Amino acid sequence: MGLRHDAREWALQFLFQSEFNQDASLDKAFQLFWQFQDEWAAASPSEAAASAKDPADSAHAAKGRAKARRFAEELARGVIAHHKEIDPLIEKYAENWEIDRMGIVDRNVMRIAVYEMLHRDDIPPVVSINEAVDLAKAFSSVESGKFVNGILDRVRMGLDRPARDAVDERKVSPASPSRAPADPPEPPAAPSEEPAP
């Protein structure tokens, strides 16, 4: 998998962990999280073998991991900072579901994807959805993948941005309307039963 996928996985793990262990300091929580990740990687035989092969490859991999860590922190911090905007939006499109009744993995996967769709114009919404579905399937269940996909697709339909493209910041004027989702699309009107003249 790619570095951004790894970063999303780390962001999910961090958000999952923070639901149980709310540290007073977000910086301290990240410090402990990364310390654990480093210890786990050092104990992993595949990581040790990869770093022993070629120092140049090891340095390149370290740069990639650092970049992925920054992205993971941006995602987790963004979700935490915007949860009062994100959670009601998920509930709005998850008919008859309250966010607290959803599985912890499912809701945090959706939080990451919704944060990306609303606040990360460099990421196309369909990429956010696909990544969320993959994470839900990997860490929850196949049914969770379907559940997450259905809700996130409804959020995406309400966005005022292209589904498959990143937004070119040069084309977005400061006066542009917000990209927050609109109300769910109305179903098409039923065809008229009147006979043709």
C-alpha positions in Angstrom: 0.0 0.0 0.0 1.0 3.6 -0.4 2.2 6.1 2.2 -1.1 8.0 2.3 -2.9 4.7 2.9 -0.5 4.0 5.8 -1.1 7.5 7.1 -4.9 7.0 7.0 -4.4 3.8 8.9 -2.3 5.5 11.5 -4.9 8.4 11.8 -7.6 5.7 12.3 -5.6 4.0 15.0 -4.9 7.3 16.7 -8.6 8.3 16.7 -9.7 4.9 17.8 -7.2 5.1 20.7 -8.2 8.6 21.7 -11.8 7.5 22.2 -10.6 5.4 25.1 -7.5 7.4 26.3 -8.2 11.1 26.1 -4.9 12.8 26.9 -5.0 16.4 28.1 -2.4 17.2 25.5 -2.8 16.2 21.8 1.0 16.7 21.3 1.7 14.3 24.2 -0.7 11.8 22.8 1.0 11.9 19.4 4.4 11.6 21.0 3.3 8.4 22.8 1.6 7.1 19.7 4.7 7.5 17.5 6.9 6.0 20.2 4.7 2.9 20.2 4.8 2.8 16.4 8.6 3.0 16.4 8.9 0.3 19.0 6.6 -2.0 17.0 8.5 -1.3 13.8 11.8 -2.1 15.5 10.4 -5.4 16.7 9.0 -6.3 13.3 11.2 -8.7 11.4 10.2 -7.3 8.0 11.1 -3.8 9.0 14.5 -4.9 10.3 15.2 -6.8 7.2 14.2 -3.9 5.0 16.4 -1.4 6.8 19.4 -3.7 6.8 19.5 -4.1 2.9 20.7 -0.7 1.7 21.3 2.5 3.7 20.1 4.7 0.8 16.8 2.8 0.6 16.5 3.0 4.4 17.0 6.8 4.3 14.5 7.1 1.5 12.0 5.0 3.4 12.5 7.1 6.5 11.7 10.3 4.6 8.6 8.6 3.3 7.5 7.5 6.8 8.1 11.1 8.1 5.9 12.5 5.3 3.2 9.9 6.0 3.3 10.7 9.7 2.8 14.4 9.0 -0.2 13.5 6.9 -1.6 11.2 9.6 -1.3 13.9 12.2 -2.9 16.5 9.8 -5.9 14.1 9.4 -6.3 13.2 13.0 -5.9 16.8 14.2 -8.3 18.0 11.5 -10.9 15.4 12.5 -10.6 16.4 16.2 -10.7 20.1 15.4 -13.8 19.8 13.1 -15.7 17.0 14.8 -18.6 19.4 15.7 -19.1 19.9 12.0 -18.3 16.4 10.9 -20.4 14.3 13.3 -23.8 16.0 12.6 -23.1 15.7 8.9 -22.5 11.9 9.1 -25.7 11.6 11.2 -27.6 13.6 8.7 -26.8 11.1 5.9 -26.9 8.0 8.1 -30.6 7.7 8.3 -31.8 6.5 11.7 -28.2 6.2 13.1 -26.7 8.2 15.8 -22.9 8.6 15.6 -22.4 7.1 19.1 -24.3 3.9 18.1 -22.0 3.3 15.2 -19.0 1.0 15.5 -15.9 2.9 16.6 -13.9 2.0 13.5 -16.8 2.8 11.2 -17.4 6.3 12.6 -13.7 7.2 12.7 -13.2 6.0 9.2 -16.1 8.2 8.1 -14.8 11.1 10.1 -11.5 11.0 8.3 -13.1 10.8 4.9 -15.6 13.6 5.6 -12.8 15.8 6.9 -10.9 15.1 3.7 -13.9 15.9 1.5 -14.6 19.1 3.3 -11.1 20.5 4.1 -8.6 18.8 1.8 -9.2 20.1 -1.7 -6.0 18.3 -2.8 -7.8 14.9 -2.4 -10.6 13.9 -4.7 -13.7 12.8 -2.8 -13.8 9.4 -4.5 -10.3 8.7 -3.2 -11.4 9.5 0.3 -14.4 7.2 0.0 -12.4 4.3 -1.5 -9.7 4.6 1.2 -12.4 4.7 3.9 -14.1 1.6 2.5 -10.8 -0.3 2.4 -10.1 0.7 6.0 -13.5 -0.3 7.1 -13.2 -3.7 5.4 -9.7 -4.3 6.9 -10.5 -3.2 10.5 -14.2 -3.8 10.8 -16.1 -6.0 8.3 -17.2 -6.4 4.7 -20.7 -5.1 5.8 -19.0 -2.1 7.3 -17.5 -1.3 4.0 -20.9 -1.2 2.4 -22.3 0.9 5.3 -19.4 3.4 5.1 -19.7 3.6 1.3 -23.4 4.3 1.4 -23.1 7.2 3.8 -20.0 8.7 2.3 -21.4 8.6 -1.2 -24.5 10.5 0.0 -22.1 13.1 1.6 -20.2 13.3 -1.7 -23.4 13.9 -3.7 -24.1 17.0 -1.6 -20.6 18.5 -2.2 -20.0 21.5 -4.3 -16.9 20.1 -5.9 -15.9 17.6 -8.5 -16.0 14.0 -7.3 -13.0 12.7 -9.2 -10.6 15.6 -9.2 -8.7 17.6 -6.7 -9.7 21.3 -6.7 -7.2 23.6 -8.3 -6.8 26.3 -5.7 -6.0 28.8 -8.4 -9.5 28.5 -9.7 -11.3 28.8 -6.4 -12.0 32.4 -5.6 -12.3 33.6 -2.0 -15.9 34.5 -2.7 -16.7 30.9 -3.8 -19.5 29.3 -1.8 -18.6 26.8 0.8 -18.1 23.2 -0.2 -20.2 21.9 2.6 -22.8 19.4 1.4 -26.3 20.6 0.6 -29.4 18.8 1.6 -29.7 15.2 0.2 -30.9 15.3 -3.4 -34.6 15.0 -3.9 -35.9 11.8 -5.6 -37.2 12.3 -9.1 -40.9 13.1 -9.4 -43.2 10.1 -10.3 -44.3 10.1 -13.9 -47.7 11.5 -14.6 -50.5 8.9 -15.1 -52.4 11.2 -17.5 -52.9 9.9 -21.0 -51.2 11.7 -23.8 -53.5 14.0 -25.9 
